Amino acid sequence: MKANYLCPNCRTCLNIGDQIIISAKNEEGKKGILLLSIFLGDYEIKKHSSFDLEENEKLDMYCPCCFESLRNPMVHDNIFKILMQDEEDQEHEILFSGIYGERCTYQIRDKKVSTFGQDAGKYLNYTNLINMS
């Protein structure tokens, strides 16, 4: 599936090839770049070896172009949001966990939620996931 991933703030395209580029900051305040897979449910993350991240560490994530936060606190403080534009120019909201190592992604379009990852059930209990995205 060919798709473009966009910042919800400035609408800049965040992907190059099969990688989504995200700026991140760990709990110690150290900054780095993360490369995420464009394939929903693929949780391989590439990063520079000097950007130390611990399993279950809470990250802050930002657009690498406008530097605005991608956090979506209306859903949960651990959830971040980008947009996906599919090959038919249909737009989907992509919500994902900002906890390093947590496998949790939601694809939302027309009030339909598709879930990916073994941890996806963790945030589904929050009321009105669709309405708050």
LINWO-V506168 format. One record per residue. N is the residue number from 1. RES is the residue in three letters. PSI is psi in whole degrees, 0 to 359 (999 if undefined). BURIAL is + if it has 9 or more other ideal C-beta (glycine too) atoms within 8 Angstrom, else -. D_FIRST is the distance of its C-alpha to the first C-alpha in Angstrom with 2 decimals. Layout:
# LINWO-V506168
N,RES,PSI,BURIAL,D_FIRST  N,RES,PSI,BURIAL,D_FIRST
This chain:
# LINWO-V506168
1,MET,124,-,0.00  2,LYS,129,-,3.76  3,ALA,156,+,6.26  4,ASN,140,-,9.95  5,TYR,129,+,12.20  6,LEU,149,+,15.70  7,CYS,132,+,19.17  8,PRO,347,+,20.59  9,ASN,304,-,23.91  10,CYS,352,-,23.58  11,ARG,23,-,20.01  12,THR,141,+,19.59  13,CYS,127,-,16.16  14,LEU,352,+,16.18  15,ASN,147,+,13.50  16,ILE,119,-,14.21  17,GLY,231,-,11.82  18,ASP,16,-,10.48  19,GLN,137,+,13.37  20,ILE,130,+,14.49  21,ILE,123,+,18.19  22,ILE,136,+,20.61  23,SER,141,+,24.41  24,ALA,159,+,26.22  25,LYS,132,+,29.82  26,ASN,181,+,31.25  27,GLU,339,-,34.25  28,GLU,357,-,36.66  29,GLY,3,-,35.40  30,LYS,137,-,33.96  31,LYS,153,-,30.94  32,GLY,177,+,28.00  33,ILE,137,+,24.41  34,LEU,140,+,21.60  35,LEU,116,+,18.30  36,LEU,151,-,15.77  37,SER,143,+,12.49  38,ILE,347,+,9.31  39,PHE,114,-,8.39  40,LEU,130,-,10.45  41,GLY,351,-,13.40  42,ASP,113,-,13.64  43,TYR,21,-,16.92  44,GLU,129,-,17.81  45,ILE,129,-,19.52  46,LYS,141,-,20.99  47,LYS,163,+,24.19  48,HIS,145,-,27.40  49,SER,338,-,30.00  50,SER,349,-,32.46  51,PHE,91,+,30.39  52,ASP,126,-,31.82  53,LEU,139,-,30.08  54,GLU,146,-,31.53  55,GLU,136,-,29.83  56,ASN,14,-,29.94  57,GLU,137,+,30.77  58,LYS,127,+,29.93  59,LEU,156,+,28.12  60,ASP,139,+,28.06  61,MET,143,+,24.89  62,TYR,156,+,24.86  63,CYS,133,+,22.94  64,PRO,353,+,23.83  65,CYS,307,-,24.62  66,CYS,350,-,26.68  67,PHE,13,-,27.64  68,GLU,149,+,27.44  69,SER,145,-,26.85  70,LEU,4,+,23.54  71,ARG,142,+,25.64  72,ASN,77,+,25.51  73,PRO,346,-,29.04  74,MET,332,-,29.06  75,VAL,303,+,27.00  76,HIS,151,-,28.47  77,ASP,339,-,29.70  78,ASN,359,+,27.27  79,ILE,136,+,24.12  80,PHE,158,+,22.13  81,LYS,135,+,19.74  82,ILE,172,+,17.06  83,LEU,146,+,14.96  84,MET,129,+,11.25  85,GLN,113,+,10.64  86,ASP,181,+,7.57  87,GLU,344,-,7.26  88,GLU,15,-,10.40  89,ASP,22,-,12.14  90,GLN,138,-,12.58  91,GLU,135,+,13.67  92,HIS,145,+,13.48  93,GLU,134,+,15.94  94,ILE,116,+,15.05  95,LEU,137,+,18.33  96,PHE,157,+,19.07  97,SER,143,+,22.30  98,GLY,16,+,24.29  99,ILE,118,+,26.27  100,TYR,124,+,25.65  101,GLY,346,-,24.70  102,GLU,131,+,23.96  103,ARG,96,+,20.73  104,CYS,113,+,19.99  105,THR,142,+,16.99  106,TYR,135,+,16.78  107,GLN,121,+,14.17  108,ILE,129,+,16.40  109,ARG,132,-,16.12  110,ASP,45,-,19.14  111,LYS,18,-,21.14  112,LYS,130,-,18.80  113,VAL,125,+,18.16  114,SER,136,-,15.73  115,THR,149,+,17.08  116,PHE,143,+,16.01  117,GLY,149,+,18.62  118,GLN,341,-,22.19  119,ASP,8,+,23.71  120,ALA,329,+,21.80  121,GLY,343,-,24.96  122,LYS,323,+,27.01  123,TYR,356,+,26.23  124,LEU,339,+,25.69  125,ASN,349,-,29.49  126,TYR,131,+,29.72  127,THR,140,-,30.75  128,ASN,46,-,28.52  129,LEU,316,+,25.30  130,ILE,313,-,23.56  131,ASN,333,-,26.50  132,MET,351,+,26.83  133,SER,999,+,23.28
